[in-house]
Amino acid sequence: MAKERFLLIKSWGYSLWADIEHVMVMYLAAQLTNRIPVVYWGMESMYSGAISLNSFELFFEPLSQYNIYDVVHPDYTYYPPIWNFSNVMIDDPDKLKWEYRDISSLMASNADVVVSDVFYHISEIMPFIHAAHPMYGMTAHQIYCKLYQTYLLPNPEIKKSIQKFINANSTFRDEKPIVCAHVRGNALVHEINQLYSANNFYAPAIWQFFNIYNARHLLLLTDSKSIVREYKSLYSMGDILIISNSKKIPFRGPVRQCNTNYPNKRHKGVELIRDTFEVIKDTYLATECDFFIGNGYSSFSNAVFRLKDWPKTNAKLIY
């Protein structure tokens, strides 16, 4: 009987939806290399407090019936060669050196277990899609949509929180159409010879949806109290504004193990796990809306863009 071959997808260690993009891209890589995908967000993840905890499964259903303990075996070979069965569950403090991590070597490896802990764009995987694969000929956006909508499944607790919000907010449930705006607190964009805020372009786009399509409400998703105050002032008439009851804190990013003297000096813990539930809930609430406006530089906004087949006229990312 043939031995199973695995692709171990570890946390990249950035914001939630950036890490999810990494998972989805590597899920496709697993398909293309006939490997079993195993997602393990251990101590390198912002959401895990113990090596035995797979924090990916705090939020989403597993991508296969196998787990990290199926991947850890003294008889298995590993790629990159820095890994072995005794260290594969911990973080590599030197992973940002990208040693042994070029995509061609990863895809061609004959090891029993290939480990991915760095980010690849979908465009780097697309050349490996063969003509017989169902995603052959798709654009990058179409591939992302297929992956997110088919394989990324929130766990039951998150599904309940989404439905609870819908049931408790009759305006959101019954009074359509609704525009959703994801507005970042810090939306400064640095381009050649210019600095501007992407948030300056939201109001005209929102007005267009209300004027042309007779939208009735605006769902605001933001991590900024000042944005909430601004939008309450702008959209104070007729109970237009709906604000998610999520209590989110701005993402500050991890302090990497390679830059610290001890491994747990990160912005993480119970509060961040609860906050992440709220982020995921808000993401899926956005897909319940009829129109969406987001920030093109935000992994959150891009996730909303991919989780639903939006008509071209109904969704816009601002750059």
ABEGO torsion letter per residue (X at the ends): XBBBBBBBBBBAGBBAAAAAAAAAAAAAAAAAAGBBBBBBBBAABAABABAABBAAAAABBBABABBAAAABBAABBBOBAABBAAAAABBBAAAAAGBGABAAAAAABABABBBBABBBBAAAAAAABBAABAABGBBAAAAAAAAAAAABBBBAAAAAAAAAAAAABAAAAABOBBBBBBBBABABBBBBGBBBBAAAAAAAAAAAAAAAAGBABBBBBBABAAAAAAAAAABABGGABBBBABBBBBBAEBBBAAABABAABBBBEAAAAAAAAAAAAAAAAAAABABBBBBAABAAAAAAAAABBBBAAABBBBX
